[in-house]
Amino acid sequence: MSYKITDACVSCGACEPECPVNAISQGDSIFVIDADTCIDCGACAGVCPVGAPVEA
């Protein structure tokens, strides 16, 4: 299982530096998570101010 970032993302960037495996990057309009790299740790969800990262 991995996390994904929903359309609730406000592109604040808080999640990107928290990912221990660098699975998060800036997409076209919101941040995105590479499902193949994500280790399902939840670090991104813990720092997101709007709750955009959710378990896929």
Backbone as XML, in Angstrom:
<?xml version="1.0"?>
<chain id="A" units="angstrom">
  <residue number="1" name="MET">
    <atom name="N" x="0.849" y="-1.178" z="0.000"/>
    <atom name="CA" x="0.000" y="0.000" z="0.000"/>
    <atom name="C" x="0.892" y="1.238" z="0.000"/>
  </residue>
  <residue number="2" name="SER">
    <atom name="N" x="0.431" y="2.269" z="-0.627"/>
    <atom name="CA" x="1.183" y="3.513" z="-0.647"/>
    <atom name="C" x="0.220" y="4.664" z="-0.390"/>
  </residue>
  <residue number="3" name="TYR">
    <atom name="N" x="0.785" y="5.848" z="-0.282"/>
    <atom name="CA" x="-0.034" y="7.041" z="-0.121"/>
    <atom name="C" x="-0.200" y="7.713" z="-1.463"/>
  </residue>
  <residue number="4" name="LYS">
    <atom name="N" x="-1.262" y="8.504" z="-1.588"/>
    <atom name="CA" x="-1.466" y="9.359" z="-2.752"/>
    <atom name="C" x="-1.889" y="10.722" z="-2.231"/>
  </residue>
  <residue number="5" name="ILE">
    <atom name="N" x="-1.705" y="11.733" z="-3.031"/>
    <atom name="CA" x="-2.076" y="13.087" z="-2.636"/>
    <atom name="C" x="-3.342" y="13.464" z="-3.391"/>
  </residue>
  <residue number="6" name="THR">
    <atom name="N" x="-4.359" y="13.873" z="-2.644"/>
    <atom name="CA" x="-5.652" y="14.210" z="-3.231"/>
    <atom name="C" x="-5.659" y="15.646" z="-3.755"/>
  </residue>
  <residue number="7" name="ASP">
    <atom name="N" x="-6.747" y="16.002" z="-4.406"/>
    <atom name="CA" x="-6.910" y="17.358" z="-4.934"/>
    <atom name="C" x="-7.016" y="18.411" z="-3.838"/>
  </residue>
  <residue number="8" name="ALA">
    <atom name="N" x="-7.069" y="17.992" z="-2.582"/>
    <atom name="CA" x="-7.094" y="18.944" z="-1.473"/>
    <atom name="C" x="-5.744" y="19.639" z="-1.299"/>
  </residue>
  <residue number="9" name="CYS">
    <atom name="N" x="-4.713" y="19.119" z="-1.958"/>
    <atom name="CA" x="-3.355" y="19.664" z="-1.864"/>
    <atom name="C" x="-3.335" y="21.147" z="-2.248"/>
  </residue>
  <residue number="10" name="VAL">
    <atom name="N" x="-2.668" y="21.953" z="-1.416"/>
    <atom name="CA" x="-2.529" y="23.385" z="-1.687"/>
    <atom name="C" x="-1.104" y="23.728" z="-2.130"/>
  </residue>
  <residue number="11" name="SER">
    <atom name="N" x="-0.306" y="22.711" z="-2.438"/>
    <atom name="CA" x="1.073" y="22.878" z="-2.926"/>
    <atom name="C" x="1.947" y="23.703" z="-1.990"/>
  </residue>
  <residue number="12" name="CYS">
    <atom name="N" x="1.792" y="23.484" z="-0.688"/>
    <atom name="CA" x="2.607" y="24.228" z="0.278"/>
    <atom name="C" x="4.023" y="23.672" z="0.378"/>
  </residue>
  <residue number="13" name="GLY">
    <atom name="N" x="4.193" y="22.390" z="0.017"/>
    <atom name="CA" x="5.511" y="21.781" z="0.032"/>
    <atom name="C" x="5.947" y="21.203" z="1.361"/>
  </residue>
  <residue number="14" name="ALA">
    <atom name="N" x="5.096" y="21.203" z="2.364"/>
    <atom name="CA" x="5.465" y="20.692" z="3.687"/>
    <atom name="C" x="5.803" y="19.208" z="3.658"/>
  </residue>
  <residue number="15" name="CYS">
    <atom name="N" x="5.158" y="18.457" z="2.791"/>
    <atom name="CA" x="5.331" y="17.007" z="2.752"/>
    <atom name="C" x="6.642" y="16.557" z="2.117"/>
  </residue>
  <residue number="16" name="GLU">
    <atom name="N" x="7.087" y="17.268" z="1.099"/>
    <atom name="CA" x="8.243" y="16.816" z="0.314"/>
    <atom name="C" x="9.497" y="16.551" z="1.150"/>
  </residue>
  <residue number="17" name="PRO">
    <atom name="N" x="9.926" y="17.464" z="2.024"/>
    <atom name="CA" x="11.148" y="17.182" z="2.793"/>
    <atom name="C" x="10.975" y="16.118" z="3.874"/>
  </residue>
  <residue number="18" name="GLU">
    <atom name="N" x="9.739" y="15.780" z="4.211"/>
    <atom name="CA" x="9.480" y="14.783" z="5.250"/>
    <atom name="C" x="9.588" y="13.351" z="4.747"/>
  </residue>
  <residue number="19" name="CYS">
    <atom name="N" x="9.521" y="13.151" z="3.444"/>
    <atom name="CA" x="9.548" y="11.795" z="2.882"/>
    <atom name="C" x="10.958" y="11.218" z="2.972"/>
  </residue>
  <residue number="20" name="PRO">
    <atom name="N" x="11.128" y="10.111" z="3.702"/>
    <atom name="CA" x="12.470" y="9.537" z="3.886"/>
    <atom name="C" x="13.033" y="8.856" z="2.639"/>
  </residue>
  <residue number="21" name="VAL">
    <atom name="N" x="12.181" y="8.594" z="1.644"/>
    <atom name="CA" x="12.651" y="7.922" z="0.429"/>
    <atom name="C" x="12.496" y="8.797" z="-0.824"/>
  </residue>
  <residue number="22" name="ASN">
    <atom name="N" x="12.241" y="10.079" z="-0.619"/>
    <atom name="CA" x="12.110" y="11.045" z="-1.720"/>
    <atom name="C" x="11.099" y="10.618" z="-2.784"/>
  </residue>
  <residue number="23" name="ALA">
    <atom name="N" x="9.943" y="10.138" z="-2.333"/>
    <atom name="CA" x="8.894" y="9.701" z="-3.252"/>
    <atom name="C" x="7.962" y="10.837" z="-3.666"/>
  </residue>
  <residue number="24" name="ILE">
    <atom name="N" x="8.107" y="12.013" z="-3.059"/>
    <atom name="CA" x="7.189" y="13.119" z="-3.317"/>
    <atom name="C" x="7.881" y="14.176" z="-4.167"/>
  </residue>
  <residue number="25" name="SER">
    <atom name="N" x="7.151" y="14.648" z="-5.189"/>
    <atom name="CA" x="7.685" y="15.705" z="-6.040"/>
    <atom name="C" x="6.546" y="16.626" z="-6.482"/>
  </residue>
  <residue number="26" name="GLN">
    <atom name="N" x="6.921" y="17.814" z="-6.956"/>
    <atom name="CA" x="5.937" y="18.773" z="-7.439"/>
    <atom name="C" x="5.397" y="18.293" z="-8.779"/>
  </residue>
  <residue number="27" name="GLY">
    <atom name="N" x="4.091" y="18.164" z="-8.871"/>
    <atom name="CA" x="3.449" y="17.796" z="-10.129"/>
    <atom name="C" x="3.037" y="19.048" z="-10.888"/>
  </residue>
  <residue number="28" name="ASP">
    <atom name="N" x="2.141" y="18.889" z="-11.850"/>
    <atom name="CA" x="1.685" y="20.037" z="-12.628"/>
    <atom name="C" x="0.956" y="21.065" z="-11.769"/>
  </residue>
  <residue number="29" name="SER">
    <atom name="N" x="0.041" y="20.593" z="-10.925"/>
    <atom name="CA" x="-0.719" y="21.541" z="-10.109"/>
    <atom name="C" x="-0.655" y="21.221" z="-8.614"/>
  </residue>
  <residue number="30" name="ILE">
    <atom name="N" x="-0.351" y="19.968" z="-8.270"/>
    <atom name="CA" x="-0.227" y="19.561" z="-6.876"/>
    <atom name="C" x="0.982" y="18.645" z="-6.740"/>
  </residue>
  <residue number="31" name="PHE">
    <atom name="N" x="1.373" y="18.366" z="-5.508"/>
    <atom name="CA" x="2.459" y="17.423" z="-5.282"/>
    <atom name="C" x="1.961" y="16.013" z="-5.574"/>
  </residue>
  <residue number="32" name="VAL">
    <atom name="N" x="2.873" y="15.131" z="-5.959"/>
    <atom name="CA" x="2.518" y="13.752" z="-6.290"/>
    <atom name="C" x="3.465" y="12.794" z="-5.577"/>
  </residue>
  <residue number="33" name="ILE">
    <atom name="N" x="2.981" y="11.583" z="-5.344"/>
    <atom name="CA" x="3.772" y="10.544" z="-4.694"/>
    <atom name="C" x="3.995" y="9.409" z="-5.677"/>
  </residue>
  <residue number="34" name="ASP">
    <atom name="N" x="5.240" y="8.984" z="-5.837"/>
    <atom name="CA" x="5.576" y="7.837" z="-6.674"/>
    <atom name="C" x="5.225" y="6.580" z="-5.879"/>
  </residue>
  <residue number="35" name="ALA">
    <atom name="N" x="4.177" y="5.894" z="-6.302"/>
    <atom name="CA" x="3.674" y="4.720" z="-5.575"/>
    <atom name="C" x="4.704" y="3.601" z="-5.494"/>
  </residue>
  <residue number="36" name="ASP">
    <atom name="N" x="5.572" y="3.495" z="-6.483"/>
    <atom name="CA" x="6.588" y="2.437" z="-6.475"/>
    <atom name="C" x="7.697" y="2.707" z="-5.463"/>
  </residue>
  <residue number="37" name="THR">
    <atom name="N" x="7.878" y="3.969" z="-5.091"/>
    <atom name="CA" x="8.929" y="4.351" z="-4.146"/>
    <atom name="C" x="8.394" y="4.480" z="-2.721"/>
  </residue>
  <residue number="38" name="CYS">
    <atom name="N" x="7.138" y="4.863" z="-2.571"/>
    <atom name="CA" x="6.518" y="5.093" z="-1.259"/>
    <atom name="C" x="6.605" y="3.843" z="-0.382"/>
  </residue>
  <residue number="39" name="ILE">
    <atom name="N" x="7.007" y="4.047" z="0.886"/>
    <atom name="CA" x="7.118" y="2.934" z="1.839"/>
    <atom name="C" x="5.981" y="2.930" z="2.852"/>
  </residue>
  <residue number="40" name="ASP">
    <atom name="N" x="4.947" y="3.739" z="2.621"/>
    <atom name="CA" x="3.748" y="3.750" z="3.464"/>
    <atom name="C" x="4.035" y="4.131" z="4.912"/>
  </residue>
  <residue number="41" name="CYS">
    <atom name="N" x="4.955" y="5.075" z="5.121"/>
    <atom name="CA" x="5.318" y="5.461" z="6.493"/>
    <atom name="C" x="4.357" y="6.490" z="7.088"/>
  </residue>
  <residue number="42" name="GLY">
    <atom name="N" x="3.691" y="7.282" z="6.241"/>
    <atom name="CA" x="2.737" y="8.270" z="6.731"/>
    <atom name="C" x="3.336" y="9.584" z="7.178"/>
  </residue>
  <residue number="43" name="ALA">
    <atom name="N" x="4.632" y="9.775" z="6.984"/>
    <atom name="CA" x="5.278" y="11.025" z="7.404"/>
    <atom name="C" x="4.652" y="12.229" z="6.709"/>
  </residue>
  <residue number="44" name="CYS">
    <atom name="N" x="4.305" y="12.074" z="5.437"/>
    <atom name="CA" x="3.699" y="13.168" z="4.679"/>
    <atom name="C" x="2.343" y="13.558" z="5.258"/>
  </residue>
  <residue number="45" name="ALA">
    <atom name="N" x="1.555" y="12.560" z="5.614"/>
    <atom name="CA" x="0.221" y="12.816" z="6.163"/>
    <atom name="C" x="0.300" y="13.540" z="7.499"/>
  </residue>
  <residue number="46" name="GLY">
    <atom name="N" x="1.343" y="13.252" z="8.258"/>
    <atom name="CA" x="1.497" y="13.871" z="9.571"/>
    <atom name="C" x="1.795" y="15.350" z="9.537"/>
  </residue>
  <residue number="47" name="VAL">
    <atom name="N" x="2.362" y="15.844" z="8.444"/>
    <atom name="CA" x="2.721" y="17.263" z="8.373"/>
    <atom name="C" x="1.814" y="18.082" z="7.467"/>
  </residue>
  <residue number="48" name="CYS">
    <atom name="N" x="0.952" y="17.433" z="6.712"/>
    <atom name="CA" x="0.098" y="18.143" z="5.765"/>
    <atom name="C" x="-0.981" y="18.954" z="6.495"/>
  </residue>
  <residue number="49" name="PRO">
    <atom name="N" x="-1.045" y="20.264" z="6.230"/>
    <atom name="CA" x="-2.039" y="21.102" z="6.924"/>
    <atom name="C" x="-3.476" y="20.884" z="6.457"/>
  </residue>
  <residue number="50" name="VAL">
    <atom name="N" x="-3.658" y="20.253" z="5.303"/>
    <atom name="CA" x="-5.013" y="20.041" z="4.778"/>
    <atom name="C" x="-5.397" y="18.577" z="4.640"/>
  </residue>
  <residue number="51" name="GLY">
    <atom name="N" x="-4.552" y="17.662" z="5.080"/>
    <atom name="CA" x="-4.870" y="16.242" z="5.028"/>
    <atom name="C" x="-4.922" y="15.647" z="3.639"/>
  </residue>
  <residue number="52" name="ALA">
    <atom name="N" x="-4.133" y="16.197" z="2.717"/>
    <atom name="CA" x="-4.177" y="15.736" z="1.324"/>
    <atom name="C" x="-3.591" y="14.338" z="1.111"/>
  </residue>
  <residue number="53" name="PRO">
    <atom name="N" x="-2.511" y="13.948" z="1.791"/>
    <atom name="CA" x="-2.008" y="12.581" z="1.583"/>
    <atom name="C" x="-2.900" y="11.562" z="2.302"/>
  </residue>
  <residue number="54" name="VAL">
    <atom name="N" x="-3.355" y="10.574" z="1.539"/>
    <atom name="CA" x="-4.200" y="9.510" z="2.093"/>
    <atom name="C" x="-3.687" y="8.166" z="1.599"/>
  </residue>
  <residue number="55" name="GLU">
    <atom name="N" x="-4.009" y="7.119" z="2.313"/>
    <atom name="CA" x="-3.600" y="5.782" z="1.879"/>
    <atom name="C" x="-4.347" y="5.449" z="0.587"/>
  </residue>
  <residue number="56" name="ALA">
    <atom name="N" x="-3.607" y="4.945" z="-0.370"/>
    <atom name="CA" x="-4.191" y="4.616" z="-1.674"/>
    <atom name="C" x="-4.950" y="3.312" z="-1.626"/>
  </residue>
</chain>
